[in-house]
Amino acid sequence: MSDASHTQSHNSRRFIISNGLQSLGDQLVSAKTVLPWLFHSAGVPGFFSALLVPVREAGAMLPQAALTPWVTSHRARKGLWVAGSVGQAVAAGVIAAAALWADGVALSGIVLVALAALALCRAVCSLAGKDVQGRTIPKGSRGLITGRATQLGGAATLIAGLGLALWSDIPRWGLALLLAIGAATWLGAAVSFRGIVEPESAPESAPESADAPSASPAGTAGTASAWWVDTWSLYRKDRNFRTFVNVRSLLLVSALSSSFIVLLAREAGQDVLSGLAGFILASGLASLVGGRVTGMWSDKSSRLVMANGAAVASLVVVALVAAAHWLPGTAVAWIMPIGFFMVNLAHTAIRVARKTYVVDMAGGDKRTQYVGAANTMMGVILLIVGAISGVFALAGPSTALLFLAAIGALGAWKARSMEEVSVRD
């Protein structure tokens, strides 16, 4: 094996382990499952539970365009990912300590502040990680690597979910232990990622397309002081980037529908998904089953994987709404958990594919600019679409789900018209 092949293999293993551990941490310190469960058990008012997902998701996306000049000012980006992972571990450790010793409003305040810090550190990892992947993993292998990392995280999550399934009534100290294990996974991820061999300068130049705007040098005062102007200019002038952001906005069906499916199941008189273990099991199994396969497919055509994932999620959502209204309760009891798993499986496919697409779409510092600008815009869009779906939910979860299915169907159609970028050089 040549030195180059050995280095690539070494980097691939490190990337899979570190990102797999990070995925496990995401599930064990989840704003969608574990933290709401903690708030409920500690008597925290429901208002604070409603803030968890926006703080975590939008908090990790919104700062990225502003952080891009700082990230691109570093010749090597590996250290930034390691620092971001350690920061997530510290924030998760604070949440674990609060889970053990705080209650009520005090608990909610500590958790929300720590969650915001965790989200900011995750923003750094998102920017630096995709850039390191682009520098160290060749096109044609990136989707597979991302998929394997997702699969590893899913397998570990599945084991955790099975353990929780045997624990019928999780005490507060058990939740604190779960959160502490989540913190430890980020420390392990940092150790693994630190071993990646990264070139100090990108081996590929960022190709300028006819549609792309001329950007000011990364890290200059102009870029740093007016990142929002650069973000909007990139969206207006770069057709490929604009299409990616628009399509990604329409793929939120898989990200936002899970909680409404749970509400729909309860509305139909079923309690099959109400346990914390059930949520974690479904999410872990989806990552385990879908990670590697969708990664391989994404290397062939990430745009088609996004399109097919959105189409499947939309069809499943519509089927679940129909089942809840027209089928007997005994059938719904089986259909709801299967549908919940399938939507999470579609979400896994979409996540792997869009990550592969944005890394393959550009090279060098332009890749970092794309990731930062896209995620910042998605943070805003996530809040808007989430608020709109919340308004629809006032008429019931079925209405919200049908709205999300409609935009998902549109996203599936639009994704097929995207430029093909995920092919080997």
N, C-alpha and C positions, 0 to 999 in steps of 0.2 A: 504494500500500500504506500503511495507517495505521501510526502509530508503534507501536501495540500489536502489530499483526501482524508488523512488522519486528523488534521485540524478541523475539517468540516464535520467529520463524524463526532469528534470530541465536542465541538460547539453545539451540534444537534442534540446530543445527550443532555448537555447542561441546560439548553434552552427548554427541552421537554420537561426535565425535572423541576426547574425553577418555576416555570409557568403552570405546571401541574399542581405544585404546592400552593401557588398563588390562587389557583382556581378553588382548591380545597378551602383555603382561608376565606374566600368569598362566600362559600356555602355555610361555613361554620359561624361567620360573623355577618349573616345576611340581613339586610334591611327589609327583606320581603317575608322572612320566616322567623328566624331566631330572635331578632330584636323585638318585633311586635309581640312575640310570645313572652319574652322577658317583661316588657312593659305591662302586658295584661296580668301576669302573675304578681307584679309589684304594685298593682293598683294605680298605674299612671293613666291620667285622663286620655281619652281617645284622640284628642286634638294633637297631642305630641306624637302619637303613633302615625298619624297621617303625614307628619313631616319627615319620617325616616327615609322613604324611598326618594323623594325630591332632593333631600340633602345629600344622600349617597350618590345617586345617579347624575343629577345635574351638577353637583359639586365636583365630580371627577371630570366632567366635560367642559364646563364653562371656562375654567382658567387656562385651557391648553393653548389657545392662540396667544395669550399674554405671556405664557411660559416659553413659547417657541424660540424667541430671540435668545433667551438665556440658555436654553438647551443647545442651540446651534452654535453658540459661542465656545463650546467645549469640543476639542478635537476628538476626544474619546467620550463615549456616552455610557459605557458600562457602569462606571462609578455612580452615575446619576440614578440608574435603575436600582443598584444595590442600596443607595441611600433612601430611595423611595420605598423600597421593600422593608427596610429597617424602621422607617417612619410609620408604615402601616402596622408593623408588629407592636410598636410602642403604643399607638392609638388603640389597637385592639386590647392590649394589656390594661390600659386605663378603663376601657369598657368592662372588661372582666372583673376588675377590682370594684368598680361601681355596682356591678350586678350582685356582688357579695355583700356590700356594706351600705348601699344607698337605697332609698325608697322614694316613691311619689315624684313630685316635681324636681327634687334634687337629682334623682336618678336620671330623669329625662334631660335635664340641662347638661349634666356631665356627658351622657351618651351622645347627645346631638353635637356638642362641641368636639368631642373626640372623633365622632363620625365625620364631621366636616374636615378635620385634620387628616383622617385616613383617606378621604376622597381627594384631597389636595395632593397627598403623596402618591395616590394611584394615578393622578393626572401626569405626574412626572414619569412614572413607570410606563404609562401608555405611550408617551412621546418617545422616550429613550429606548424602550423595548422594541418598537417597530423599526426604529432606525438601526439598532444593533442587529436585528434579524435581517434587514435588508443588506447590511454590510457583510454579514458572515454566512448567510444561507443563500444559495443561488436560486434564481427564479426556476420554478418547476418542482421545488422541494419545500417551499415555505408553507403551503397549505397542509401538506402531510405532517410537517413538524408541529404546526399549530393544532392540527387535529389530534395528534398523539398526546400533546400536552393536555388538551381538553379531555381526552380519554383517560389519562392518568388521574386527573383531578376528579373525574366522574367515578372511577373505580374506588378511590379513597372515600369520596362522599357517600357512595353506596354502602360501604362498610360501616361508616359512621351512622347512616340512617338505619341499617339493620340493628346496630347496637342500641339505638334509641327506641326502636320498635319493641325491644324486650323490656324497656323501662317505661312502664305504663304511666307513671306520674312523676315527671322530672322535677326535682326540688330546685330551689334557687341556686344552691351550691353546685348542682349538676349543670345548670345553664352557665354559671361562671366558669366551671371547668371546661365546658365546650368552647367558650369564648377564649379561654387561655390557650387551649390547643390550637385554635385558629391563629392566635398571635405567634405561637411557636412555628407554624407552617411558613409564615412570612420570613422568620429568621432563617429557616432552612432554605427558603427560596433565595435569599440574599447570598448565603454561602455558596450555593450552586451556581448562581449567575456570575459571581465573582471570578469563577474559573474559566469563563469564556475568553477565548483569544480574539481580541478585537483590533483591527487596524486603526491607527490614529486618524487617518483621513480616508474618506470614502473611496473605494476602488473604482466607482462608476461616477460619471458626471451626470448632473440632472439635465436630461434633454429638454429643450424648449420647444413646445409645439406652437403651431401658428396661432392657436387659440389662447395660449398661456400669456399672462401678463409678465412684464419684466419686473422682477421683485428686487427691492433694495437688498444689499448684502446682509446676510443673517447676522444679527447681533448689532447692527448699526443703530445709532441714536434714533434715526428716523423710523426704523422698524419698531424699535422698542417703545417709542413714545406714542406711536399711532398704530398699534397692532390691530385695533378694530377697523381702521381704514384699510389696512392691507388685507384683512380677512374679507371685507365686503368687496374690495377690488378684485381679489382672487375669485370670489364667487361670480361676479359680474362678467369678468373677462375670460376666464378659463372654462370653456364649455364642458370638458370632461369632468372637471371638479364639480361644476354646478350640477351636472347630471347625477353624479355620485351622491351628492348631498340630498338632492330632491328624491332620488329613489330610496336612499336610506331612511328618509323621513316617512316614507310610505310603508316601510317594513316594520314599523313599531307594533304591528298586530301581535307578533309573537312575544314581544317584551311586556306589553301592557295588559294582555288578556288573561293571564294566569289568575290574578286576584279576582277578576270578575267570574271566572269559571268556578272558583271556590264558592263565591256568593250564590251563583246559579245552582250549584249542587245543594247548598243549604236551603235555598228557596224551594227547591223541589223535594225537600224533606229528607235529603241524604246527608250523612255525616262522615262519608268515606274519606274525605280529604282534610278533615278538621285537625287531625293529629300532626304535631311537628314532624314526627318521623315520616309520615306520608309525603309531606312536601319535600323533604330532603331526599327520600328514596326516589321519587319521580324525577327530580332534577339530576341526581347522580346517575340514575340509569340512562337517562337521555344523553348525558355527556359521554357515558361509557359506550353506549351503542353507536351514537352518531359521530363522535369525535374523529376517529381515524378515517372512516369511510367518506365523510363529507370533506375531510382534508384532502384526500386523494382526488375526489371529484373537483374540488376547488382549484387544484393545480391544472386541471384540464380546462375548466371554464367556471371561474368564480361567479360570473354574472348569472349563469344558468342555475347555479346552486342557490343563489339569492332568490331568483325568480321562482324556482320550484318550491323552496322553503316557504316563501310567502303564500304561494298558491295552496299548499297543503295546510298551513295554519288557518287560512281563511275558510277553506272547505270544512275543516274539523270544527271550527268555531260555529259555523252555521249549522252543522249537523248536531252539535251539542245543544244549541238553542232549540232546534226542532225536537230533539229527543226529550228535553226537559218539559216541553209543552204537550207532546202528543203520545209519548210512550208510557207504559205503566212503571210504577216505582221500582219494581224488581229489575227491570231492564236498565233503568237509569242508574241504579246502584253499580252496575258493571261498566256502563258506557262512560260515566263521568271520569273515573280514574284513568281509563284507557285514553280518553280524549285529552286529559290534562298531560299525560305522558307524551302524546303525539305532538301537542303544541310545544312542549319543552324540547322535543326532538327537532322540530322545525326551527325553533329558536337557536339551538346548537348549530344547525346547518347554516343559518343566516349569519350568525356571529363569526364562525370560522371563515365563511366565504367573504364577508365584507372586510375582515382583517386582511385576508390574502389579497383582495382586490386593491385596497389602498396601498399596501406595500409594493405590489407589482406595478401600480399605475405610474409611479415616478421614482427617481433615484436621488441619491445624495441628500443635501439639505432640503430640496424641494419635497421629498417624502415627508420630512418632519413638519414642513409648513402645511402640507396637505392634511396630515393627521391632526395637528393642532387646530387648524381652522375648521375642519370638518367636525371635530368633537365639540368645539365651542359653539358652533351653530346648532349642533344636535342637542346640546344642553338647553338652549333656548326653545328649540322645537319640541323637545320632550316635555318641557313645562307646559307649552301651549296645547299640545295634543292631549297630554294628561288631564289638563283642566277641561278641555272640550269633552273628553270621554267621561269625566266626572260629572259634567252637566247632564250628559245623556243617561248616566247611571241613576239620576234622580227619578227617572221613569222605570228603573229596574235594570239589573245586570244584563238582561237579554238585549235591551236597546243599546247599551254600551258595546256589547260584543258584536252586534250587527254593524255598528258604526266602524269598529276596528276591522271587521272582516271586509267591509267595503273598501277601506283605504289599503288593506293588504292585497286585495285583488287588483287594484290599480297599480300597486307597487310591483306585483308579479308581472304585469303587462309591460310596465316601463323598464324593468330590469332587463328584459330580453332585448331592448333596443340599445343597451349600453355598449360601448366599445369593448372588444375582447382584449384583455391585457394579460391574462394568466396563461401564457404559453412559454415554453422554454426558449431562451435566447439562442 
